[in-house]
Amino acid sequence: MINGLENCAFCAGFPCDELVKVHSIQQVNNRDEYIKKTGKEISETDYRLFVEPYAGLYHLNKIRETISDRDIKDYKRFSTNVSFARIDISKASQESLLKIYLLLTTLCIEKEISYARQQTLETKRERLLKLLWATCNFGTINVDMDCIELDSNTFMSQKIHGMYDTLLEYLNELKLFDIHAEVIPLVKTGWLTPMGGLRKNGWMFRLKFGDSLNGTETLQAFKNYLIRLNTLYGNKAYRYFNKADLRVMID
């Protein structure tokens, strides 16, 4: 719609990751694939009536085969839309503050991307920031293990949208920034839902900064930063955090 195209098959970026990841049914090409993916038997008639109409990539690929190269149009370019605070980070007395600033101003920030990619990154950035916010705000630093730990009840009480079922997927994104996080089961069973989502009890969250972030030193600075934001701005503190406003640590 943003690009004025009839459908995704006419886009130069087809198939993009955002389209492929919309739903597993998008990637089904026939009845046998559906049965293999879901483990559910279905008749050919029922497949044609109830599944095949929603096999989005199957239909788009069929359309793509029928159009010429001149009908394929490039997509409009966008950038991740975040307005960062204007501060002179060079005045920071601690190297860890520079690490924090660079992290906050590069996390899920990209330019010259499709509109779909922009929307995906902005949602992902919000959830990752809230994950860091919750953990460093309410977690306890374990000096012996060079990490910060947060119990499941406190974590879930933050009500971060989508974290009940997508938290584990997002942990891999943090590794790109040398942030290593994991869910630690405290019981053998019952801490996950049948679909692989997290329950409210039976686990704890552990987060560690790698060597490129100066490890525990930056983790402690991160926690101190959030404490100061909360002290000064109360329920408006997250707005300053999202904008990478570190003036409370520099001025």
N, C-alpha and C positions, 0 to 999 in steps of 0.2 A: 504493500500500500504506500509506504514512504517513497518508494522508487518509481511508482506509477506503472508497475508491471502487472500483467494479467495474473501471473502466479510465479512461484519460485523457479520454475523450469526455464524461464526467460532471463534469469539473472546470471551474470558472469561469475558470481561467487558460489553457484550451485554445485554440489550440496555443501552448505556450511555446517559447522559443528552445531550451531544452535538448532538447525533443522533436524539433523540426525539424532540429536539427544532429546527431542521433544517427547517421544514416547517409543517404547520398544516396538509397538505395532507398526510404526512408520517404516520399519526396516523389513517387514515380512513381505515376501514375494509370492508365496503360495501356501496351500494348506499344510504341507509337510513341514515347512519352516515354522508355522504357527504352533504346531503340535510339539516340535522340538524345543521351541523357546518357552512354552508355557507348561508342557507336560500334560496337556489336556487334549483328549480326543474330541474331534468334531467332524461331523459329516461334511461332504463337499457342498451340499446344499446350504447348510447353516453357515459354512465358511463364506460362501458367495453372498449370502444375505446380511450377515452380521459382522464380518471381519474385513473382508476384501474392500468394502467402500472406504474404510479408514486406513488402509495401507498406503499412507501418503507418498512415501518415496517410490513405491512401485508405480503409482500413477504418474508422478512427476517425471520419473525416468522414461516412461512411455511417451510422454509429451515431448521430452527433450529429444528423443530420437526422430521426431517428426518435424522439428524446426531447423532452419538454416542458421549458420553463424551470424548472418546479418541481423537476425531477429533477437540475438542475445545482447542484452544491454548491461553496461557497467552500473554498479551501485553507487549511491551517494556516500561520501565519507563523513565520518563524525569522530569525535574524541570523547573520552570519558570526562563527564562534566562535574568537576570538583573545583571549587574556589578556595585555594590555600591562603593562609595568613601571610602577609608580607612582613617577614622578620629577617634580621641580620643574624643568621645562624653562626656566622664566624665569631660572634661575641660569646658563644657558649664556652664555658670554662671546662666542660667535661666532653671528652670524645664520645661518650655514650649518648649524649643529647643529639649530636650530629647523626649518629646511627639511627636514633629514633625518628628524627626528622626525615632522613632519607627513606626509611621504611614507610612512614605514613604518606609520603608524597609520591611513592612509586607503586604502592600496593594496588594492583588491578587498574593501573593508569596506562592507557594506550591511545595513540592518535591514528588518524587515517583508517578507521575501521568502519564496518557496516553498522547500520542502525541496530540490527539484532544483536551484534557483538557488544555494542555500547550498552544496551539494556541489560545484557547478561552480566557484564563486568560491574556495572553500577550496583546491581543486586548482590553480586558476590562480594564486592568491596564492603558493602554495608554489613553483611553477615560476618565477614572475617574481622572487621573492626570491632563489632559487638562481641565477638568471641574473645578477642584480646582484651577488650574493655572489661568484660565480666571476670575473666580469669585473673587479670592483674589487679583489679579492684578488690575482689573478694577472696582471692587465693592466698595461700601461705607459702612463703619461700622456704624451700627445703635446702639448706646450705650444704648438707652432706651430699645431695644428689644434683646440686646446681640447677634446680628447677623450681617451678611454682606449681602448687597442687590445689585443686578445688573439688569439693565434694559434689556429687551429682544433684542433690536437692537444691543447693544454692545455685548451681549452674542453670538448672532447668527453671528455677524461679525467675530468671531474667527474661524468659519467654522470647527468646530470639527466634524470629520467624524461620521456619524450615529446618531448624536444628534437630528436631526429633528424628528426621529421616535422612538428612544430608550432611550431618556433621562429619561423619567418617570420610566422606568424599572430599570435603574441604580441607581436611588435615593435609592431604597431599599438596594442595596449593601452597600452603605455608612453607613447605620444604624448599620451594623456589627462593625463599627469602632467608633461608637458614634458620627457620623456626621449626622446631621439632615438637610435635604435640601427639599425644596418644591417650586413648581411653583405656584405663586399667580396670579390668573386671575384679570385683571383690567377692563375687560368688561364682560358682561353676556354671549355673544356668539361671535363667530368669531375668537377666539384665538387658536382653535384647527382645524385641517383639518378633513374631513369626516372620515379618517382612524385613527384618534386619535393622529396624529403628531402635533408638535408645529408650529404655524405660526410665522412670524417675529415680529408681533406686538400684543399688548393686554395683556401682562403678564409681570411679573418680577420674578427674581430668588432670593430666600432667603436661606442662609446657616448658620447653627449654630453648634458650637462645644459643645458636652455634658460635664457633670461634670468630667468624667474620663479623658478628654483632657484639663481640667482647663478652659473651656468655652472661654470667650472673651479675656482673657489674652493670650491664645495660638493662637487665631484667629488673634489678633493684631501682635503677633510675626511672624506668618505665612506671613502676609501681608508685614511686614518689611523685612523679609527674601527675598521675591520675588523682592521687590524694590531694595535691595542691589545687587541681582543677575543681574537684568536688568541694573543697573548703571555700574557695573563692566564689564559685558560680552555682553551686547547688545543682538543681535539676536542669540547668542550662549547660552543665559542664561538658556533656557529650558533643555539643555543637562545636566547641573550641577544639576538642580532640579530633573530630572529623576533619577540621581545617588545618590540622598539624600546627596549631597555635601553641608554641612553646615559650611564649613571653613570660609566663609565670616562673619559668626555670632560668631565664636569661636576664630579665630586667633587674 
